Amino acid sequence: MTNEKLKMWWETARPKTLPLALASIFTGSALGYWANPQGFNGLVMALCLLTTILLQVLSNFANDYGDHQKGSDTEERIGPLRGIQKGAISAKELKWGLILMVMASFLSGSFLIGIAYENLSDLFAFAGLGILAIVAAITYTVGVKPYGYMGLGDISVLVFFGLLGVGGTYYLQTHSIASHIILPAIGSGLLASAVLNINNLRDIEQDAKAGKNTLAVRLGAYKGRVYHCILLS
């Protein structure tokens, strides 16, 4: 594989999106350490970070693949062009990259659950959430009725980057749920939703043409900006 090809894969992975994805893990871990410093497990935190990175890259691969298949990402795109849009990565190659990320996410998540669970309830609950996270990462733009094309992406981001990201990490460290994590979890999710919304506002005209009815498209440019202010308020 040439250096140019590796660069295209690196750009397709969108490393700049990783800090946003990892923020919920650091928040949940910090709250977990504050609640139970003696029982804090560094390996659990590391695996949470690794699994989140893999899920985020999976989501980015799936997003590019799905948008490409539906003709949403064209040369008219305002943001940076990805490898598949430049023709440097084929749809078949990206699909295999997507499959690889599914396998890596599943293995990392399985290892995390294997060392962190305390009972069968934990095992089944987090196994279900892990599978749900993989499915959500893929079906945002891939499939017959991707939820990202129906304006439901903001809700998904709020849940996975906020409530589940922070709450799940906290629980894996403390094996308990506490009311004081609710506001930090919601705050983390709202900030992540704001990032999604600003990107959707940028792409509002092209998305509307392509039939990608994001929440920004549904609200329109003015109401989309008002919504953005609400997310950050």
C-alpha positions as a Markdown table, in Angstrom:
| # | Residue | x | y | z |
|---|---|---|---|---|
| 1 | Met | 0.0 | 0.0 | 0.0 |
| 2 | Thr | 1.4 | 3.4 | -1.0 |
| 3 | Asn | 1.9 | 6.3 | 1.2 |
| 4 | Glu | -0.8 | 8.2 | -0.7 |
| 5 | Lys | -3.2 | 5.3 | -0.2 |
| 6 | Leu | -2.5 | 5.3 | 3.5 |
| 7 | Lys | -3.1 | 9.0 | 3.6 |
| 8 | Met | -6.5 | 8.5 | 2.0 |
| 9 | Trp | -7.4 | 5.9 | 4.6 |
| 10 | Trp | -6.3 | 8.2 | 7.4 |
| 11 | Glu | -8.4 | 11.0 | 6.0 |
| 12 | Thr | -11.4 | 8.7 | 5.7 |
| 13 | Ala | -11.0 | 7.6 | 9.3 |
| 14 | Arg | -11.4 | 11.3 | 10.2 |
| 15 | Pro | -9.1 | 11.5 | 13.2 |
| 16 | Lys | -10.3 | 15.0 | 14.0 |
| 17 | Thr | -13.6 | 13.5 | 15.1 |
| 18 | Leu | -12.0 | 11.3 | 17.7 |
| 19 | Pro | -11.6 | 13.9 | 20.5 |
| 20 | Leu | -15.3 | 14.5 | 20.4 |
| 21 | Ala | -16.1 | 10.7 | 20.7 |
| 22 | Leu | -13.6 | 10.3 | 23.5 |
| 23 | Ala | -14.9 | 13.2 | 25.6 |
| 24 | Ser | -17.7 | 11.1 | 27.0 |
| 25 | Ile | -15.3 | 8.3 | 28.0 |
| 26 | Phe | -13.0 | 10.8 | 29.8 |
| 27 | Thr | -16.0 | 12.4 | 31.5 |
| 28 | Gly | -17.5 | 9.1 | 32.6 |
| 29 | Ser | -14.0 | 7.8 | 33.8 |
| 30 | Ala | -13.4 | 11.0 | 35.7 |
| 31 | Leu | -16.7 | 10.8 | 37.5 |
| 32 | Gly | -16.1 | 7.1 | 38.2 |
| 33 | Tyr | -12.7 | 7.9 | 39.7 |
| 34 | Trp | -14.2 | 10.6 | 41.8 |
| 35 | Ala | -16.8 | 8.2 | 43.1 |
| 36 | Asn | -14.5 | 5.2 | 43.6 |
| 37 | Pro | -10.8 | 6.1 | 43.4 |
| 38 | Gln | -9.7 | 2.8 | 45.1 |
| 39 | Gly | -11.7 | 0.7 | 42.7 |
| 40 | Phe | -10.8 | 2.6 | 39.5 |
| 41 | Asn | -9.6 | 0.2 | 36.7 |
| 42 | Gly | -7.2 | 1.7 | 34.2 |
| 43 | Leu | -7.5 | -1.2 | 31.9 |
| 44 | Val | -11.3 | -0.7 | 31.7 |
| 45 | Met | -10.8 | 2.9 | 30.8 |
| 46 | Ala | -8.2 | 2.0 | 28.1 |
| 47 | Leu | -10.5 | -0.5 | 26.6 |
| 48 | Cys | -13.4 | 2.0 | 26.7 |
| 49 | Leu | -11.2 | 4.4 | 24.8 |
| 50 | Leu | -10.1 | 1.8 | 22.2 |
| 51 | Thr | -13.6 | 0.5 | 21.6 |
| 52 | Thr | -14.9 | 4.1 | 21.2 |
| 53 | Ile | -12.2 | 4.9 | 18.7 |
| 54 | Leu | -13.0 | 1.8 | 16.7 |
| 55 | Leu | -16.7 | 2.6 | 16.7 |
| 56 | Gln | -16.1 | 6.2 | 15.6 |
| 57 | Val | -13.9 | 5.1 | 12.7 |
| 58 | Leu | -16.6 | 2.5 | 11.8 |
| 59 | Ser | -19.2 | 5.2 | 11.9 |
| 60 | Asn | -17.0 | 7.4 | 9.6 |
| 61 | Phe | -16.4 | 4.6 | 7.1 |
| 62 | Ala | -20.1 | 3.8 | 7.1 |
| 63 | Asn | -21.1 | 7.4 | 6.7 |
| 64 | Asp | -18.8 | 7.8 | 3.6 |
| 65 | Tyr | -19.9 | 4.5 | 2.1 |
| 66 | Gly | -23.6 | 5.2 | 2.6 |
| 67 | Asp | -23.5 | 8.7 | 1.3 |
| 68 | His | -21.5 | 7.6 | -1.7 |
| 69 | Gln | -24.0 | 4.8 | -2.5 |
| 70 | Lys | -26.9 | 7.3 | -2.3 |
| 71 | Gly | -25.1 | 10.0 | -4.2 |
| 72 | Ser | -25.2 | 12.5 | -1.3 |
| 73 | Asp | -21.5 | 13.3 | -1.4 |
| 74 | Thr | -20.5 | 14.8 | -4.7 |
| 75 | Glu | -17.7 | 17.2 | -5.9 |
| 76 | Glu | -20.1 | 20.0 | -4.9 |
| 77 | Arg | -19.5 | 19.1 | -1.2 |
| 78 | Ile | -18.3 | 22.1 | 0.8 |
| 79 | Gly | -16.3 | 20.1 | 3.3 |
| 80 | Pro | -13.1 | 18.2 | 2.6 |
| 81 | Leu | -13.4 | 15.4 | 0.0 |
| 82 | Arg | -12.8 | 11.8 | 1.3 |
| 83 | Gly | -10.9 | 9.0 | -0.4 |
| 84 | Ile | -13.9 | 7.5 | -2.0 |
| 85 | Gln | -15.0 | 10.8 | -3.4 |
| 86 | Lys | -11.5 | 11.4 | -4.9 |
| 87 | Gly | -11.6 | 7.9 | -6.4 |
| 88 | Ala | -8.5 | 6.9 | -4.3 |
| 89 | Ile | -10.5 | 4.3 | -2.4 |
| 90 | Ser | -13.1 | 2.2 | -4.1 |
| 91 | Ala | -16.5 | 1.4 | -2.7 |
| 92 | Lys | -15.5 | -2.3 | -2.4 |
| 93 | Glu | -12.4 | -1.4 | -0.5 |
| 94 | Leu | -14.3 | 0.9 | 1.9 |
| 95 | Lys | -16.9 | -1.8 | 2.4 |
| 96 | Trp | -14.1 | -4.2 | 3.5 |
| 97 | Gly | -12.7 | -1.5 | 5.7 |
| 98 | Leu | -16.1 | -1.2 | 7.3 |
| 99 | Ile | -16.3 | -4.9 | 7.9 |
| 100 | Leu | -12.9 | -4.9 | 9.5 |
| 101 | Met | -13.9 | -2.1 | 11.8 |
| 102 | Val | -17.1 | -4.1 | 12.8 |
| 103 | Met | -14.9 | -7.1 | 13.7 |
| 104 | Ala | -12.4 | -5.0 | 15.6 |
| 105 | Ser | -15.1 | -3.1 | 17.5 |
| 106 | Phe | -16.8 | -6.3 | 18.4 |
| 107 | Leu | -13.6 | -7.9 | 19.7 |
| 108 | Ser | -12.6 | -4.9 | 21.7 |
| 109 | Gly | -16.0 | -4.5 | 23.2 |
| 110 | Ser | -16.2 | -8.2 | 24.0 |
| 111 | Phe | -12.9 | -8.0 | 25.8 |
| 112 | Leu | -14.0 | -4.9 | 27.7 |
| 113 | Ile | -17.2 | -6.6 | 28.9 |
| 114 | Gly | -15.4 | -9.8 | 29.7 |
| 115 | Ile | -13.1 | -8.0 | 32.3 |
| 116 | Ala | -15.6 | -5.4 | 33.6 |
| 117 | Tyr | -18.9 | -7.3 | 34.2 |
| 118 | Glu | -19.9 | -8.5 | 37.6 |
| 119 | Asn | -23.0 | -10.5 | 36.9 |
| 120 | Leu | -25.0 | -11.9 | 34.0 |
| 121 | Ser | -27.2 | -8.9 | 34.0 |
| 122 | Asp | -24.2 | -6.7 | 33.3 |
| 123 | Leu | -23.0 | -9.1 | 30.6 |
| 124 | Phe | -26.2 | -9.3 | 28.7 |
| 125 | Ala | -27.0 | -5.6 | 29.1 |
| 126 | Phe | -23.6 | -4.4 | 27.8 |
| 127 | Ala | -23.5 | -7.0 | 25.1 |
| 128 | Gly | -26.8 | -5.7 | 23.8 |
| 129 | Leu | -25.7 | -2.1 | 24.0 |
| 130 | Gly | -22.5 | -3.0 | 22.2 |
| 131 | Ile | -24.4 | -4.6 | 19.3 |
| 132 | Leu | -26.8 | -1.6 | 19.3 |
| 133 | Ala | -23.8 | 0.8 | 19.0 |
| 134 | Ile | -22.4 | -1.1 | 16.0 |
| 135 | Val | -25.8 | -1.2 | 14.3 |
| 136 | Ala | -26.3 | 2.5 | 15.0 |
| 137 | Ala | -22.9 | 3.4 | 13.6 |
| 138 | Ile | -23.7 | 1.6 | 10.3 |
| 139 | Thr | -27.3 | 2.4 | 9.8 |
| 140 | Tyr | -26.8 | 6.2 | 10.1 |
| 141 | Thr | -26.4 | 6.3 | 6.3 |
| 142 | Val | -26.3 | 2.7 | 5.2 |
| 143 | Gly | -29.4 | 0.6 | 4.5 |
| 144 | Val | -32.9 | 1.0 | 3.0 |
| 145 | Lys | -34.0 | 3.6 | 5.5 |
| 146 | Pro | -30.9 | 5.1 | 7.2 |
| 147 | Tyr | -32.0 | 7.2 | 10.2 |
| 148 | Gly | -29.5 | 9.9 | 9.4 |
| 149 | Tyr | -31.7 | 10.7 | 6.3 |
| 150 | Met | -34.8 | 11.0 | 8.5 |
| 151 | Gly | -33.4 | 13.7 | 10.8 |
| 152 | Leu | -32.8 | 11.3 | 13.7 |
| 153 | Gly | -29.0 | 11.7 | 13.9 |
| 154 | Asp | -29.1 | 14.3 | 16.6 |
| 155 | Ile | -31.0 | 12.0 | 19.0 |
| 156 | Ser | -28.6 | 9.2 | 18.3 |
| 157 | Val | -25.6 | 11.5 | 19.0 |
| 158 | Leu | -27.2 | 12.7 | 22.3 |
| 159 | Val | -27.7 | 9.1 | 23.4 |
| 160 | Phe | -24.4 | 7.5 | 22.4 |
| 161 | Phe | -22.1 | 10.5 | 22.9 |
| 162 | Gly | -23.8 | 11.5 | 26.1 |
| 163 | Leu | -26.1 | 9.3 | 28.1 |
| 164 | Leu | -24.6 | 5.9 | 27.2 |
| 165 | Gly | -21.0 | 7.1 | 26.7 |
| 166 | Val | -20.8 | 8.9 | 30.1 |
| 167 | Gly | -23.2 | 6.7 | 32.0 |
| 168 | Gly | -21.9 | 3.4 | 30.6 |
| 169 | Thr | -18.3 | 4.3 | 31.4 |
| 170 | Tyr | -19.2 | 5.4 | 34.9 |
| 171 | Tyr | -21.1 | 2.2 | 35.5 |
| 172 | Leu | -18.2 | 0.0 | 34.3 |
| 173 | Gln | -16.0 | 1.7 | 36.9 |
| 174 | Thr | -18.4 | 1.8 | 39.8 |
| 175 | His | -21.1 | -0.8 | 39.0 |
| 176 | Ser | -23.7 | 1.7 | 40.1 |
| 177 | Ile | -25.8 | 4.5 | 38.7 |
| 178 | Ala | -25.9 | 7.9 | 40.3 |
| 179 | Ser | -28.1 | 11.0 | 39.6 |
| 180 | His | -25.1 | 13.4 | 39.6 |
| 181 | Ile | -23.9 | 12.0 | 36.3 |
| 182 | Ile | -27.1 | 13.0 | 34.4 |
| 183 | Leu | -26.2 | 16.6 | 33.8 |
| 184 | Pro | -22.6 | 15.9 | 32.6 |
| 185 | Ala | -23.9 | 13.1 | 30.4 |
| 186 | Ile | -26.6 | 15.4 | 28.8 |
| 187 | Gly | -24.0 | 18.2 | 28.4 |
| 188 | Ser | -21.6 | 15.9 | 26.6 |
| 189 | Gly | -24.4 | 14.7 | 24.3 |
| 190 | Leu | -25.6 | 18.2 | 23.6 |
| 191 | Leu | -22.1 | 19.5 | 22.6 |
| 192 | Ala | -21.7 | 16.5 | 20.3 |
| 193 | Ser | -25.1 | 17.2 | 18.8 |
| 194 | Ala | -24.0 | 20.8 | 18.2 |
| 195 | Val | -21.0 | 19.6 | 16.2 |
| 196 | Leu | -23.3 | 17.4 | 14.1 |
| 197 | Asn | -25.7 | 20.3 | 13.6 |
| 198 | Ile | -23.0 | 22.7 | 12.4 |
| 199 | Asn | -21.9 | 20.2 | 9.8 |
| 200 | Asn | -25.5 | 19.7 | 8.7 |
| 201 | Leu | -26.0 | 23.4 | 8.5 |
| 202 | Arg | -22.9 | 23.6 | 6.3 |
| 203 | Asp | -24.3 | 20.9 | 4.0 |
| 204 | Ile | -27.9 | 21.9 | 4.1 |
| 205 | Glu | -28.4 | 22.8 | 0.4 |
| 206 | Gln | -26.6 | 19.7 | -0.9 |
| 207 | Asp | -28.3 | 17.4 | 1.6 |
| 208 | Ala | -31.7 | 18.8 | 0.6 |
| 209 | Lys | -31.0 | 18.1 | -3.1 |
| 210 | Ala | -29.9 | 14.6 | -2.3 |
| 211 | Gly | -33.0 | 13.8 | -0.2 |
| 212 | Lys | -30.9 | 13.6 | 3.1 |
| 213 | Asn | -33.5 | 15.2 | 5.4 |
| 214 | Thr | -31.3 | 16.0 | 8.4 |
| 215 | Leu | -32.8 | 18.0 | 11.2 |
| 216 | Ala | -31.1 | 21.0 | 9.8 |
| 217 | Val | -32.8 | 20.4 | 6.4 |
| 218 | Arg | -36.2 | 19.9 | 8.2 |
| 219 | Leu | -35.8 | 23.0 | 10.3 |
| 220 | Gly | -34.3 | 25.3 | 7.6 |
| 221 | Ala | -31.3 | 27.5 | 7.9 |
| 222 | Tyr | -32.7 | 30.1 | 10.3 |
| 223 | Lys | -34.4 | 27.7 | 12.7 |
| 224 | Gly | -31.3 | 25.4 | 12.4 |
| 225 | Arg | -29.2 | 28.3 | 13.8 |
| 226 | Val | -31.7 | 28.9 | 16.6 |
| 227 | Tyr | -31.6 | 25.2 | 17.4 |
| 228 | His | -27.8 | 25.4 | 17.5 |
| 229 | Cys | -27.9 | 28.2 | 20.0 |
| 230 | Ile | -30.2 | 26.2 | 22.2 |
| 231 | Leu | -27.8 | 23.2 | 22.1 |
| 232 | Leu | -25.0 | 25.5 | 23.3 |
| 233 | Ser | -27.0 | 27.4 | 25.9 |
